Amino acid sequence: MSTGDLEPISPVAPVWADIEFIGIGTLHLKCYAAAVSDDAVLVQTGWQGRRQDVVVARSVVTKRVEQQRRP
């Protein structure tokens, strides 16, 4: 996959992304888009307590709306 020139997004945007993990398969995860190009998106997600930065195809990323937390 060609990532082209990734342009930073500030602030990061909430998205859903389908990310394939070796030995697990594809997971549909809550993420944040941190940078974007015509073909790819750099998403940030958490996995096993650590932040993961993953470049995925734009076709597997969709916008999501964050729910407001109740006090």
Secondary structure, 3 states (H helix, E strand, C coil): CCCCCCEEEEEEEEEEEEEEECCCEEEEEEEEEEEECCCEEEEEEEECCEEEEEEEEHHHEEECCCCCCCC
